[in-house]
């Protein structure tokens, strides 16, 4: 089994790793660190929560010199992810000499103040969102002419959010011989022309999870029965003693509705979405980290950039439109081999969405809430097989069933059952005749 001590990192990194209790690399770290040390361009496809950040940080920081120039440039699509990477960087820099620095550049922060800071000196590590990085590069405040390693994190999200043109401009300003690393949960086809334009014989690394949902996460499915999901979420939050619950919704509007409902019920709830100011989101994240909140409601912005420790429960208030986000959401719990529970709520008419998730190889345990307890529920397949069988009845027979129910004559249930059984018997006979005809035709043709 590989240990971080085998990578010959400098003393400062080794001390920092010990302080944050990192001993063994994850599969993506083990696959990538040696390639970065060999100065290879790499394209890494790995799920959220697999340890991608330290996979590029550790070898890149190990190669830093004390020269006051940007040597490592990291572009990431969201402020939250930029702050997360910045905090991970600071945890490693903690044991470095004072002349080693990392600066963060994101929208919403004072641009003039950032420029003055850069006039004083350039950092060895620059982390930021594409728009702000480009602002500072284009006016020659941030000097990138000597960048040795360039990281684009969450590349698919960068594409989805429309930042690829800006990232293109940034990349064009970098040295030709810089090492380029692209990390992403998925590699969309639309990203390929950009990769081909700027990367030199990149090594592709794909880390596949043996099971999409970790074995230490219980994956539950709950049918709403047409009830208000906000009420169900409140019940789930108040059953048992969840340590930290993260609820996902698809839109800011729905997040706000759930947030207001739960606050009205007396729960202390935090919310995180793109409609809040960067300062509000940063403050909320600090409060969550300090365990001032037990319940957090968020859009998918949180799933792709915010690492909240200790999440015991994830609740999908809505099924995401992009099913890849389902995996990202559920990946927020069960971290560091701890147990977790993921709960997905669905309404009547959303069975096709559940089918699509199951088609990805994800299985659910059906659950329900009865008398204030979570109990086993009827298998979804059983319920919908029964419904499908009813729909297959002959139109005349359906009419007969409805008529008999309306009349409610003595023994009408037995008559209905008898009629249905007779219908099924006739259908079986027809099916057998059709099969025999196929066999005769096959023998005749042969």
BARO-280957 format. One record per residue (C-alpha): z, y, x; residue in three letters; chain. Coordinates in nm, 2 decimals, always signed. Last residue first. Example, Ala and Ser with C-alpha at 12.3 -4.5 7.8 and 13.67 -1.06 7.14 Angstrom:
BARO-280957
up:north:east:type:mol
+0.71:-0.11:+1.37:SER:A
+0.78:-0.45:+1.23:ALA:A
This chain:
BARO-280957
up:north:east:type:mol
-4.24:-2.41:-3.54:UNK:A
-4.35:-2.19:-3.83:UNK:A
-4.25:-2.45:-4.09:UNK:A
-3.91:-2.50:-3.93:UNK:A
-3.84:-2.12:-3.93:UNK:A
-3.96:-2.09:-4.29:UNK:A
-3.72:-2.37:-4.39:UNK:A
-3.43:-2.21:-4.20:UNK:A
-3.50:-1.87:-4.36:UNK:A
-3.51:-2.02:-4.71:UNK:A
-3.17:-2.20:-4.64:UNK:A
-3.02:-1.86:-4.54:UNK:A
-3.15:-1.69:-4.85:UNK:A
-3.02:-1.97:-5.07:UNK:A
-2.67:-1.95:-4.91:UNK:A
-2.67:-1.56:-4.96:UNK:A
-2.76:-1.60:-5.32:UNK:A
-2.48:-1.85:-5.38:UNK:A
-2.23:-1.63:-5.20:UNK:A
-2.33:-1.33:-5.42:UNK:A
-2.28:-1.55:-5.73:UNK:A
-1.93:-1.65:-5.62:UNK:A
-1.84:-1.29:-5.54:UNK:A
-1.95:-1.18:-5.89:UNK:A
-1.75:-1.47:-6.04:UNK:A
-1.44:-1.37:-5.85:UNK:A
-1.48:-1.01:-5.96:UNK:A
-1.52:-1.12:-6.33:UNK:A
-1.22:-1.34:-6.31:UNK:A
-1.01:-1.06:-6.16:UNK:A
-1.12:-0.82:-6.42:UNK:A
-1.05:-1.07:-6.70:UNK:A
-0.70:-1.15:-6.55:UNK:A
-0.62:-0.77:-6.54:UNK:A
-0.74:-0.73:-6.90:UNK:A
-0.50:-1.00:-7.03:UNK:A
-0.39:-0.79:-7.34:UNK:A
-0.64:-0.50:-7.39:UNK:A
-0.62:-0.20:-7.17:UNK:A
-0.92:-0.03:-7.32:UNK:A
-0.96:+0.21:-7.03:UNK:A
-0.90:-0.06:-6.77:UNK:A
-1.16:-0.29:-6.94:UNK:A
-1.42:-0.01:-6.94:UNK:A
-1.36:+0.07:-6.57:UNK:A
-1.39:-0.29:-6.47:UNK:A
-1.71:-0.34:-6.69:UNK:A
-1.86:-0.03:-6.53:UNK:A
-1.80:-0.16:-6.19:UNK:A
-1.95:-0.50:-6.30:UNK:A
-2.27:-0.33:-6.41:UNK:A
-2.29:-0.15:-6.08:UNK:A
-2.25:-0.48:-5.89:UNK:A
-1.96:-0.47:-5.66:UNK:A
-2.03:-0.36:-5.30:UNK:A
-1.80:-0.05:-5.34:UNK:A
-1.50:-0.27:-5.41:UNK:A
-1.57:-0.47:-5.10:UNK:A
-1.59:-0.15:-4.90:UNK:A
-1.25:-0.03:-5.03:UNK:A
-1.09:-0.36:-4.93:UNK:A
-1.25:-0.34:-4.59:UNK:A
-1.12:+0.02:-4.57:UNK:A
-0.76:-0.08:-4.62:UNK:A
-0.78:-0.39:-4.40:UNK:A
-0.95:-0.20:-4.12:UNK:A
-0.69:+0.07:-4.12:UNK:A
-0.41:-0.19:-4.08:UNK:A
-0.14:-0.12:-4.33:UNK:A
+0.14:+0.08:-4.17:UNK:A
+0.43:-0.01:-3.94:UNK:A
+0.73:+0.22:-3.99:UNK:A
+0.85:+0.56:-3.87:UNK:A
+1.17:+0.65:-4.06:UNK:A
+1.27:+0.93:-4.29:UNK:A
+1.25:+0.72:-4.60:UNK:A
+0.90:+0.60:-4.51:UNK:A
+0.67:+0.76:-4.25:UNK:A
+0.36:+0.57:-4.15:UNK:A
+0.21:+0.39:-3.85:UNK:A
-0.11:+0.22:-3.75:UNK:A
-0.11:+0.12:-3.38:UNK:A
-0.43:+0.25:-3.23:UNK:A
-0.70:+0.12:-2.99:UNK:A
-0.92:+0.31:-2.75:UNK:A
-1.23:+0.15:-2.62:UNK:A
-1.46:+0.45:-2.67:UNK:A
-1.57:+0.29:-3.00:UNK:A
-1.21:+0.33:-3.12:UNK:A
-1.26:+0.71:-3.08:UNK:A
-1.58:+0.70:-3.28:UNK:A
-1.43:+0.49:-3.56:UNK:A
-1.14:+0.74:-3.58:UNK:A
-1.40:+1.02:-3.63:UNK:A
-1.58:+0.80:-3.90:UNK:A
-1.25:+0.76:-4.08:UNK:A
-1.22:+1.14:-4.13:UNK:A
-1.29:+1.14:-4.51:UNK:A
-0.92:+1.12:-4.61:UNK:A
-0.72:+1.30:-4.34:UNK:A
-0.62:+1.20:-3.99:UNK:A
-0.31:+1.24:-3.78:UNK:A
-0.30:+1.12:-3.42:UNK:A
+0.03:+1.04:-3.25:UNK:A
+0.07:+0.99:-2.88:UNK:A
+0.40:+0.85:-2.75:UNK:A
+0.52:+0.84:-2.39:UNK:A
+0.69:+0.62:-2.14:UNK:A
+0.73:+0.75:-1.78:UNK:A
+0.49:+0.62:-1.51:UNK:A
+0.46:+0.97:-1.35:UNK:A
+0.30:+1.10:-1.67:UNK:A
+0.33:+0.92:-2.01:UNK:A
+0.23:+1.24:-2.20:UNK:A
-0.03:+1.50:-2.12:UNK:A
-0.30:+1.23:-2.10:UNK:A
-0.31:+1.21:-2.48:UNK:A
-0.46:+1.55:-2.48:UNK:A
-0.72:+1.49:-2.21:UNK:A
-0.82:+1.16:-2.37:UNK:A
-0.88:+1.33:-2.71:UNK:A
-1.06:+1.61:-2.53:UNK:A
-1.34:+1.37:-2.44:UNK:A
-1.38:+1.34:-2.82:UNK:A
-1.53:+1.69:-2.85:UNK:A
-1.46:+1.79:-3.20:UNK:A
-1.09:+1.72:-3.15:UNK:A
-0.91:+1.52:-3.42:UNK:A
-0.65:+1.76:-3.57:UNK:A
-0.27:+1.77:-3.56:UNK:A
-0.30:+1.55:-3.25:UNK:A
+0.07:+1.50:-3.17:UNK:A
+0.17:+1.44:-2.80:UNK:A
+0.53:+1.31:-2.75:UNK:A
+0.75:+1.27:-2.45:UNK:A
+0.61:+1.56:-2.24:UNK:A
+0.84:+1.58:-1.93:UNK:A
+0.63:+1.81:-1.72:UNK:A
+0.38:+2.06:-1.86:UNK:A
+0.07:+2.06:-1.65:UNK:A
-0.16:+2.32:-1.80:UNK:A
-0.53:+2.33:-1.71:UNK:A
-0.74:+2.11:-1.93:UNK:A
-0.51:+2.01:-2.22:UNK:A
-0.36:+2.36:-2.25:UNK:A
-0.70:+2.52:-2.34:UNK:A
-0.73:+2.24:-2.59:UNK:A
-0.53:+2.46:-2.84:UNK:A
-0.15:+2.46:-2.83:UNK:A
+0.17:+2.41:-3.02:UNK:A
+0.48:+2.36:-2.81:UNK:A
+0.82:+2.21:-2.93:UNK:A
+1.13:+2.17:-2.72:UNK:A
+1.14:+2.52:-2.60:UNK:A
+1.37:+2.69:-2.35:UNK:A
+1.32:+2.39:-2.12:UNK:A
+1.27:+2.61:-1.81:UNK:A
+0.91:+2.48:-1.78:UNK:A
+0.86:+2.59:-2.14:UNK:A
+1.00:+2.93:-2.07:UNK:A
+0.77:+2.97:-1.77:UNK:A
+0.47:+2.86:-1.98:UNK:A
+0.56:+3.12:-2.25:UNK:A
+0.58:+3.40:-1.99:UNK:A
+0.24:+3.30:-1.85:UNK:A
+0.09:+3.29:-2.19:UNK:A
+0.23:+3.63:-2.29:UNK:A
+0.12:+3.79:-1.97:UNK:A
-0.23:+3.64:-2.00:UNK:A
-0.25:+3.80:-2.35:UNK:A
-0.25:+3.56:-2.65:UNK:A
-0.57:+3.48:-2.84:UNK:A
-0.66:+3.21:-2.58:UNK:A
-0.39:+2.97:-2.70:UNK:A
-0.03:+2.87:-2.63:UNK:A
+0.25:+2.85:-2.89:UNK:A
+0.62:+2.80:-2.86:UNK:A
+0.86:+2.67:-3.12:UNK:A
+1.23:+2.70:-3.20:UNK:A
+1.25:+2.51:-3.53:UNK:A
+1.41:+2.68:-3.84:UNK:A
+1.17:+2.55:-4.10:UNK:A
+0.99:+2.89:-4.11:UNK:A
+0.94:+2.85:-3.73:UNK:A
+0.76:+2.53:-3.81:UNK:A
+0.53:+2.69:-4.07:UNK:A
+0.46:+2.99:-3.84:UNK:A
+0.36:+2.77:-3.55:UNK:A
+0.15:+2.53:-3.76:UNK:A
-0.04:+2.83:-3.90:UNK:A
-0.08:+3.00:-3.56:UNK:A
-0.21:+2.68:-3.40:UNK:A
-0.45:+2.64:-3.70:UNK:A
-0.59:+2.99:-3.64:UNK:A
-0.62:+2.94:-3.27:UNK:A
-0.84:+2.65:-3.33:UNK:A
-0.87:+2.27:-3.26:UNK:A
-0.50:+2.18:-3.28:UNK:A
-0.27:+2.01:-3.03:UNK:A
+0.10:+1.95:-3.06:UNK:A
+0.31:+1.90:-2.75:UNK:A
+0.66:+1.76:-2.81:UNK:A
+0.93:+1.76:-2.54:UNK:A
+1.24:+1.54:-2.53:UNK:A
+1.19:+1.38:-2.88:UNK:A
+1.52:+1.29:-3.04:UNK:A
+1.48:+1.07:-3.35:UNK:A
+1.29:+1.20:-3.65:UNK:A
+1.29:+1.59:-3.65:UNK:A
+0.96:+1.65:-3.48:UNK:A
+0.78:+1.38:-3.67:UNK:A
+0.90:+1.52:-4.00:UNK:A
+0.78:+1.87:-3.90:UNK:A
+0.44:+1.73:-3.81:UNK:A
+0.42:+1.56:-4.15:UNK:A
+0.49:+1.89:-4.33:UNK:A
+0.23:+2.06:-4.12:UNK:A
-0.02:+1.78:-4.21:UNK:A
-0.01:+1.88:-4.57:UNK:A
-0.05:+1.55:-4.77:UNK:A
-0.39:+1.39:-4.84:UNK:A
-0.27:+1.04:-4.76:UNK:A
-0.21:+1.18:-4.41:UNK:A
-0.30:+0.86:-4.23:UNK:A
-0.11:+0.81:-3.91:UNK:A
-0.24:+0.65:-3.59:UNK:A
-0.01:+0.57:-3.30:UNK:A
-0.09:+0.53:-2.93:UNK:A
+0.22:+0.41:-2.74:UNK:A
+0.19:+0.53:-2.38:UNK:A
+0.32:+0.32:-2.09:UNK:A
+0.00:+0.11:-2.10:UNK:A
-0.21:+0.42:-2.01:UNK:A
-0.48:+0.51:-2.27:UNK:A
-0.83:+0.48:-2.12:UNK:A
-0.73:+0.14:-1.97:UNK:A
-0.88:+0.04:-1.64:UNK:A
-0.91:+0.41:-1.56:UNK:A
-1.23:+0.48:-1.38:UNK:A
-1.23:+0.68:-1.06:UNK:A
-1.58:+0.80:-0.98:UNK:A
-1.67:+0.92:-0.63:UNK:A
-2.00:+1.07:-0.54:UNK:A
-2.08:+1.15:-0.18:UNK:A
-2.29:+1.47:-0.16:UNK:A
-2.61:+1.47:+0.04:UNK:A
-2.59:+1.85:+0.10:UNK:A
-2.47:+2.04:-0.21:UNK:A
-2.60:+2.38:-0.33:UNK:A
-2.92:+2.33:-0.53:UNK:A
-2.86:+1.96:-0.62:UNK:A
-2.52:+2.05:-0.77:UNK:A
-2.66:+2.34:-0.97:UNK:A
-2.95:+2.13:-1.10:UNK:A
-2.70:+1.85:-1.20:UNK:A
-2.46:+2.05:-1.41:UNK:A
-2.68:+2.03:-1.72:UNK:A
-2.65:+1.65:-1.70:UNK:A
-2.28:+1.67:-1.76:UNK:A
-2.04:+1.54:-1.49:UNK:A
-1.71:+1.44:-1.67:UNK:A
-1.35:+1.47:-1.58:UNK:A
-1.44:+1.72:-1.30:UNK:A
-1.40:+1.79:-0.93:UNK:A
-1.67:+1.95:-0.71:UNK:A
-1.61:+1.98:-0.34:UNK:A
-1.83:+2.18:-0.10:UNK:A
-1.79:+2.19:+0.28:UNK:A
-1.93:+2.51:+0.43:UNK:A
-2.24:+2.49:+0.65:UNK:A
-2.45:+2.74:+0.45:UNK:A
-2.18:+3.00:+0.45:UNK:A
-2.08:+3.14:+0.11:UNK:A
-2.25:+3.42:-0.08:UNK:A
-2.48:+3.19:-0.29:UNK:A
-2.17:+2.99:-0.41:UNK:A
-2.03:+3.31:-0.57:UNK:A
-2.35:+3.39:-0.75:UNK:A
-2.38:+3.03:-0.88:UNK:A
-2.02:+3.04:-0.99:UNK:A
-2.11:+3.35:-1.20:UNK:A
-2.41:+3.17:-1.36:UNK:A
-2.18:+2.86:-1.42:UNK:A
-1.92:+3.06:-1.61:UNK:A
-2.04:+2.98:-1.96:UNK:A
-1.72:+2.82:-2.09:UNK:A
-1.88:+2.48:-2.12:UNK:A
-2.01:+2.49:-1.76:UNK:A
-1.68:+2.58:-1.61:UNK:A
-1.52:+2.31:-1.84:UNK:A
-1.76:+2.06:-1.68:UNK:A
-1.67:+2.18:-1.34:UNK:A
-1.29:+2.13:-1.38:UNK:A
-1.23:+2.24:-1.02:UNK:A
-1.50:+2.40:-0.80:UNK:A
-1.37:+2.37:-0.44:UNK:A
-1.51:+2.54:-0.14:UNK:A
-1.41:+2.45:+0.22:UNK:A
-1.49:+2.64:+0.54:UNK:A
-1.50:+3.00:+0.41:UNK:A
-1.61:+3.23:+0.69:UNK:A
-1.83:+3.47:+0.50:UNK:A
-1.58:+3.48:+0.20:UNK:A
-1.43:+3.83:+0.24:UNK:A
-1.26:+3.95:-0.08:UNK:A
-1.28:+4.32:-0.12:UNK:A
-1.66:+4.33:-0.05:UNK:A
-1.75:+4.48:-0.39:UNK:A
-1.93:+4.16:-0.49:UNK:A
-1.65:+3.93:-0.36:UNK:A
-1.38:+4.11:-0.56:UNK:A
-1.57:+4.11:-0.89:UNK:A
-1.70:+3.75:-0.82:UNK:A
-1.34:+3.62:-0.78:UNK:A
-1.25:+3.80:-1.11:UNK:A
-1.53:+3.64:-1.31:UNK:A
-1.50:+3.29:-1.15:UNK:A
-1.13:+3.24:-1.21:UNK:A
-0.91:+3.23:-0.90:UNK:A
-0.77:+3.08:-0.59:UNK:A
-0.80:+3.22:-0.24:UNK:A
-0.65:+3.04:+0.05:UNK:A
-0.63:+3.17:+0.41:UNK:A
-0.54:+3.51:+0.27:UNK:A
-0.71:+3.84:+0.37:UNK:A
-0.49:+4.13:+0.48:UNK:A
-0.38:+4.48:+0.39:UNK:A
-0.72:+4.56:+0.22:UNK:A
-0.68:+4.24:+0.02:UNK:A
-0.35:+4.37:-0.13:UNK:A
-0.52:+4.70:-0.21:UNK:A
-0.80:+4.51:-0.39:UNK:A
-0.55:+4.30:-0.59:UNK:A
-0.36:+4.62:-0.70:UNK:A
-0.69:+4.77:-0.81:UNK:A
-0.77:+4.46:-1.02:UNK:A
-0.44:+4.46:-1.20:UNK:A
-0.41:+4.11:-1.36:UNK:A
-0.58:+4.03:-1.70:UNK:A
-0.85:+3.83:-1.52:UNK:A
-0.75:+3.61:-1.24:UNK:A
-0.71:+3.63:-0.86:UNK:A
-0.44:+3.42:-0.69:UNK:A
-0.35:+3.47:-0.32:UNK:A
-0.25:+3.19:-0.08:UNK:A
-0.09:+3.28:+0.25:UNK:A
-0.01:+3.14:+0.60:UNK:A
+0.14:+3.41:+0.83:UNK:A
+0.49:+3.32:+0.72:UNK:A
+0.49:+2.98:+0.90:UNK:A
+0.44:+2.67:+0.67:UNK:A
+0.73:+2.50:+0.49:UNK:A
+0.68:+2.65:+0.15:UNK:A
+0.31:+2.63:+0.18:UNK:A
+0.32:+2.29:+0.00:UNK:A
+0.50:+2.42:-0.30:UNK:A
+0.30:+2.74:-0.29:UNK:A
-0.02:+2.54:-0.32:UNK:A
+0.11:+2.35:-0.63:UNK:A
+0.20:+2.69:-0.78:UNK:A
-0.14:+2.83:-0.71:UNK:A
-0.31:+2.52:-0.86:UNK:A
-0.11:+2.56:-1.18:UNK:A
-0.18:+2.94:-1.18:UNK:A
-0.55:+2.88:-1.16:UNK:A
-0.53:+2.61:-1.43:UNK:A
-0.37:+2.86:-1.66:UNK:A
-0.61:+3.13:-1.58:UNK:A
-0.90:+2.91:-1.68:UNK:A
-1.24:+2.81:-1.53:UNK:A
-1.13:+2.72:-1.17:UNK:A
-1.27:+2.84:-0.84:UNK:A
-1.09:+2.74:-0.52:UNK:A
-1.18:+2.90:-0.18:UNK:A
-1.03:+2.76:+0.14:UNK:A
-1.09:+2.94:+0.47:UNK:A
-1.04:+3.31:+0.37:UNK:A
-0.95:+3.50:+0.68:UNK:A
-0.63:+3.60:+0.86:UNK:A
-0.66:+3.33:+1.13:UNK:A
-0.35:+3.10:+1.13:UNK:A
-0.56:+2.79:+1.10:UNK:A
-0.61:+2.56:+0.80:UNK:A
-0.72:+2.20:+0.84:UNK:A
-0.40:+2.05:+0.68:UNK:A
-0.45:+2.28:+0.39:UNK:A
-0.79:+2.12:+0.31:UNK:A
-0.66:+1.76:+0.35:UNK:A
-0.36:+1.83:+0.11:UNK:A
-0.53:+2.06:-0.14:UNK:A
-0.84:+1.85:-0.23:UNK:A
-0.66:+1.53:-0.35:UNK:A
-0.35:+1.74:-0.44:UNK:A
-0.54:+1.89:-0.73:UNK:A
-0.72:+1.57:-0.83:UNK:A
-0.39:+1.38:-0.91:UNK:A
-0.51:+1.16:-1.20:UNK:A
-0.37:+1.39:-1.47:UNK:A
-0.71:+1.49:-1.61:UNK:A
-0.96:+1.21:-1.56:UNK:A
-1.17:+1.15:-1.25:UNK:A
-1.52:+1.23:-1.15:UNK:A
-1.54:+1.36:-0.79:UNK:A
-1.86:+1.51:-0.64:UNK:A
-1.82:+1.53:-0.26:UNK:A
-1.96:+1.72:+0.03:UNK:A
-1.84:+1.54:+0.34:UNK:A
-1.62:+1.71:+0.61:UNK:A
-1.49:+1.38:+0.75:UNK:A
-1.14:+1.48:+0.65:UNK:A
-1.27:+1.55:+0.30:UNK:A
-1.40:+1.19:+0.28:UNK:A
-1.06:+1.05:+0.40:UNK:A
-0.88:+1.25:+0.13:UNK:A
-1.11:+1.14:-0.15:UNK:A
-1.06:+0.77:-0.23:UNK:A
-0.68:+0.77:-0.16:UNK:A
-0.63:+1.09:-0.36:UNK:A
-0.84:+0.95:-0.65:UNK:A
-0.64:+0.62:-0.65:UNK:A
-0.30:+0.81:-0.65:UNK:A
-0.14:+0.87:-0.31:UNK:A
+0.21:+0.72:-0.23:UNK:A
+0.52:+0.91:-0.13:UNK:A
+0.53:+1.24:-0.31:UNK:A
+0.89:+1.33:-0.39:UNK:A
+0.84:+1.71:-0.41:UNK:A
+1.07:+1.77:-0.10:UNK:A
+0.91:+1.48:+0.09:UNK:A
+0.56:+1.62:+0.03:UNK:A
+0.68:+1.96:+0.16:UNK:A
+0.82:+1.80:+0.48:UNK:A
+0.49:+1.61:+0.53:UNK:A
+0.29:+1.93:+0.47:UNK:A
+0.49:+2.13:+0.72:UNK:A
+0.48:+1.85:+0.98:UNK:A
+0.10:+1.83:+0.99:UNK:A
-0.08:+1.55:+0.80:UNK:A
-0.14:+1.23:+0.99:UNK:A
-0.27:+1.05:+0.69:UNK:A
-0.04:+0.74:+0.72:UNK:A
+0.27:+0.94:+0.60:UNK:A
+0.10:+0.98:+0.26:UNK:A
+0.15:+0.60:+0.21:UNK:A
-0.11:+0.34:+0.14:UNK:A
+0.00:+0.00:+0.00:UNK:A
